[in-house]
């Protein structure tokens, strides 16, 4: 199938177009990318590279976070608009699971973290039954304090994700960090996860698909605290 997948949960967007004949066109990551300004031109260029039009696409996949509130809204709005315009199906993906796919096949335990601010982390844990086996989620994506998360790393674990940049809690000796380039959504891994979800038969209703925020923004919480008590 012809599939467009994108993730804008971090400041390094992953955008990829895959075709029925096996061509995979991946946008080069840009850490200074401005999603609101650049996303549609990037999609247009990938479609041109793949020799497709939007009408040729059979479906769409989009990362739902957790991650940047603004980035997630931009990516999901673009994906919903394309799905509505073409009448093609859409699936939402966990952005931390996209990053987990970067882990080498010999890693049996993987923990992906992203900065949830206020000293907390977004966390997702995965494991394999053996080397090169598919990763299986062991705990749901959630918010934890850095200390609680680190204390839960009781087996040899590869840690990756954009949260490493803000990590202040020392890791236990059985945990080790991945190289920096593994800590961001990757287009090639994104399309593999999108295809797996698609092959499993899942489809989401664009009307009800929402970002996976897990918590309200700081601005929303500040506004609520300023409201008079009822």
BAPA-308577 format. One record per residue (C-alpha): z, x, y. Coordinates in steps of 0.2 Angstrom, whole numbers, always signed. Each point is the difference from the previous one (the first is absolute). Layout:
% BAPA-308577
+-------+-------+-------+
:     Z :     X :     Y :
+-------+-------+-------+
:     Z :     X :     Y :
...
+-------+-------+-------+
***
This chain:
% BAPA-308577
+-------+-------+-------+
:     Z :     X :     Y :
+-------+-------+-------+
:    +0 :    +0 :    +0 :
:    -2 :    +5 :   +18 :
:   +18 :    +2 :    +7 :
:    +7 :    +4 :   +17 :
:   +19 :    +6 :    +0 :
:   +10 :    +6 :   +14 :
:   +18 :    +5 :    +4 :
:    +7 :    +2 :   +18 :
:   +18 :    +1 :    -4 :
:    +2 :   +18 :    +7 :
:    -9 :    +9 :   +14 :
:   -12 :    +7 :   -13 :
:   -11 :   -15 :    -5 :
:    -8 :    +0 :   -17 :
:   -17 :   -10 :    +0 :
:   -12 :    +0 :   -15 :
:   -16 :    -9 :    -6 :
:    -4 :    +0 :   -18 :
:   -17 :    -7 :    -7 :
:    -5 :    -7 :   -16 :
:   -10 :   +15 :    -5 :
:   +15 :   +12 :    +2 :
:    -2 :    +6 :   +17 :
:   +17 :    +3 :    +9 :
:    -1 :    +3 :   +19 :
:   +17 :    +5 :    +7 :
:    +4 :    +2 :   +19 :
:    +7 :   +17 :    +5 :
:   +18 :    -1 :    +4 :
:    +5 :    +2 :   +18 :
:   +18 :    +2 :    +5 :
:    -4 :    -4 :   +18 :
:   -10 :   -16 :    -4 :
:    +3 :   -16 :   +10 :
:    -2 :   -14 :   -12 :
:    -3 :   -13 :   +12 :
:   -15 :    +9 :    +8 :
:    -7 :   +10 :   -14 :
:    +2 :   -11 :   -16 :
:   -15 :   -11 :    +2 :
:   -12 :   +15 :    +5 :
:    +7 :    +9 :   -16 :
:    -4 :   -15 :   -11 :
:   -17 :    -2 :    +8 :
:    -4 :   +19 :    -4 :
:    +6 :    -1 :   -18 :
:   -11 :   -15 :    -3 :
:   -15 :    +9 :    +7 :
:    +4 :   +15 :   -11 :
:    +1 :   -11 :   -15 :
:   -16 :    -9 :    +5 :
:    +9 :   -17 :    +1 :
:    +3 :   -14 :   +12 :
:   +16 :   -10 :    +2 :
:   -10 :   -14 :    -9 :
:    -3 :   +11 :   -15 :
:   +19 :    +2 :    -3 :
:    +8 :    -9 :   -15 :
:   +18 :    +1 :    +6 :
:   +13 :    +9 :   +10 :
:   +17 :    +8 :    -3 :
:   +13 :    +5 :   +13 :
:   +16 :    +9 :    +1 :
:   +15 :   -12 :    +5 :
:   +13 :   +14 :    +3 :
:   +13 :    +3 :    +3 :
:    -4 :   +11 :   +14 :
:    -5 :    -1 :   +18 :
:    +2 :   -18 :    +7 :
:   -15 :    +2 :   +12 :
:   -11 :    +9 :   -13 :
:    +3 :   -13 :   -13 :
:    -4 :   -14 :   +11 :
:   -16 :    +9 :    +5 :
:    -6 :    +3 :   -18 :
:    +5 :   -17 :    -6 :
:    -9 :    -9 :   +14 :
:   -16 :   +10 :    -3 :
:    +1 :    -4 :   -19 :
:    +3 :   -18 :    +3 :
:   -14 :    -2 :   +13 :
:   -12 :    +8 :   -12 :
:    +6 :   -10 :   -15 :
:    -2 :   -16 :   +11 :
:   -16 :    +4 :    +7 :
:    -9 :    +5 :   -17 :
:   +10 :   -13 :   -10 :
:    +4 :   +14 :   -12 :
:   +17 :    +3 :    -9 :
:   +14 :   +11 :    +6 :
:   +15 :    +8 :    -8 :
:   +15 :    +8 :    +8 :
:    +7 :   +17 :    -7 :
:   +17 :    +9 :    +2 :
:    -3 :   +14 :   +11 :
:   +13 :   +11 :    -8 :
:    -8 :    -3 :   -17 :
:   -16 :    +7 :    +8 :
:    +9 :   +16 :    +4 :
:    +8 :    +1 :   -17 :
:   -17 :    +1 :    -7 :
:    -1 :   +18 :    +8 :
:   +13 :    +7 :   -12 :
:    -7 :   +11 :   -14 :
:    -2 :    -7 :   -17 :
:   +14 :   +11 :    -7 :
:   +13 :    -7 :   +11 :
:   +10 :   -12 :   -10 :
:   +11 :    -7 :   +15 :
:    -6 :    -3 :   +17 :
:    +9 :    -6 :   +16 :
:   -10 :    -5 :   +15 :
:    +9 :    -1 :   +17 :
:    -5 :    -5 :   +17 :
:   +10 :    +0 :   +16 :
:    +9 :   -17 :    +3 :
:    +8 :    +6 :   +16 :
:   +19 :    -1 :    +4 :
:    +3 :   +13 :   -14 :
:    -7 :   -10 :   -13 :
:   -15 :    +2 :   -12 :
:   -13 :   -12 :    -8 :
:    +1 :    +5 :   -18 :
:   -10 :    -3 :   -16 :
:    +3 :    +8 :   -17 :
:   -12 :    +2 :   -14 :
:    +0 :    +8 :   -18 :
:   -12 :    +4 :   -14 :
:    +4 :    -1 :   -18 :
:    -9 :   +17 :    -3 :
:   -12 :   +12 :    +9 :
:   -16 :    -7 :    +7 :
:    +6 :   -18 :    -4 :
:    -1 :   -13 :   +14 :
:   +14 :    -1 :   +12 :
:   +11 :   -15 :    -2 :
:   +12 :    -7 :   +13 :
:   +18 :    +2 :    -4 :
:    +8 :    -8 :   +15 :
:    -7 :   -12 :   +14 :
:    -5 :    +7 :   +17 :
:   +16 :    -1 :   +10 :
:   +10 :    +7 :   +15 :
:   +14 :   +13 :    -4 :
:   +10 :   +12 :   +10 :
:    -5 :   +18 :    -3 :
:   +17 :    +4 :    -8 :
:    -1 :   -15 :   -12 :
:   -18 :    +4 :    -5 :
:    +3 :   +19 :    -3 :
:   +15 :    -4 :   -10 :
:   -11 :   -11 :   -12 :
:   -11 :   +15 :    -4 :
:    +8 :    +4 :   -16 :
:   -15 :    +6 :   -10 :
:   -13 :   +14 :    +4 :
:   -10 :   -10 :   +14 :
:   -15 :    +4 :   +11 :
:    +3 :    -6 :   +17 :
:   -15 :    -4 :   +12 :
:    -4 :   -11 :   +14 :
:    +0 :    +1 :   +19 :
:   +19 :    -2 :    +0 :
:    +2 :   +18 :    -4 :
:    -4 :    +4 :   +18 :
:   +16 :    -9 :    +5 :
:   +11 :    +4 :   -15 :
:   +17 :    +7 :    +5 :
:   +10 :    -2 :   -16 :
:    -1 :   +15 :   -12 :
:    -8 :    -4 :   -17 :
:    +9 :    +2 :   -16 :
:    -6 :   +16 :   -10 :
:   -10 :   -11 :   -12 :
:   -11 :    -7 :   +13 :
:   -14 :   +10 :    +9 :
:   -12 :    -5 :   +13 :
:   -19 :    -1 :    -1 :
:   -12 :   +10 :   +11 :
:    -3 :    -8 :   +17 :
:   -18 :    -5 :    -4 :
:    +7 :   -12 :   -14 :
:   +11 :   -10 :   +11 :
:   -13 :   -11 :    +8 :
:   -12 :   -14 :    -6 :
:   -15 :    +7 :    -8 :
:   -17 :    -9 :    +0 :
:    -4 :    +5 :   -18 :
:   +17 :    -5 :    -7 :
:    -1 :   -16 :   +11 :
:   -16 :    -6 :    -8 :
:    +7 :    +4 :   -18 :
:   +15 :   -11 :    +3 :
:   -11 :   -14 :    +8 :
:   -12 :    +0 :   -15 :
:   +15 :    -1 :   -12 :
:    +7 :   -15 :    +9 :
:   -17 :    -8 :    +1 :
:    -3 :    +3 :   -18 :
:   +17 :    -8 :    -4 :
:    -7 :   -16 :    +8 :
:   +12 :    -1 :   +15 :
:    -6 :    -8 :   +16 :
:   +10 :    -5 :   +15 :
:    -2 :   -14 :   +12 :
:    -5 :    +8 :   +17 :
:    +9 :   -15 :    +9 :
:   +17 :    +5 :    -7 :
:    -2 :   +19 :    -2 :
:   +12 :    +9 :   +12 :
:    +6 :   +18 :    +2 :
:   +14 :    +6 :   -10 :
:   +12 :    +4 :   +15 :
:   +17 :    -1 :   -10 :
:    +9 :    -1 :   +16 :
:    -2 :    -6 :   +18 :
:    -6 :   +12 :   +13 :
:   +13 :    +8 :   +11 :
:    -7 :   -11 :   +15 :
:    +3 :   -16 :   -10 :
:   +18 :    +5 :    -4 :
:    +4 :    +4 :   +18 :
:    -8 :   -16 :    +6 :
:   +11 :   -10 :   -12 :
:   +16 :    +9 :    +5 :
:    -4 :    -5 :   +18 :
:    -1 :   -18 :    -4 :
:   +15 :   -11 :    +5 :
:   +11 :    -6 :   -14 :
:    -4 :   -18 :    -5 :
+-------+-------+-------+
***
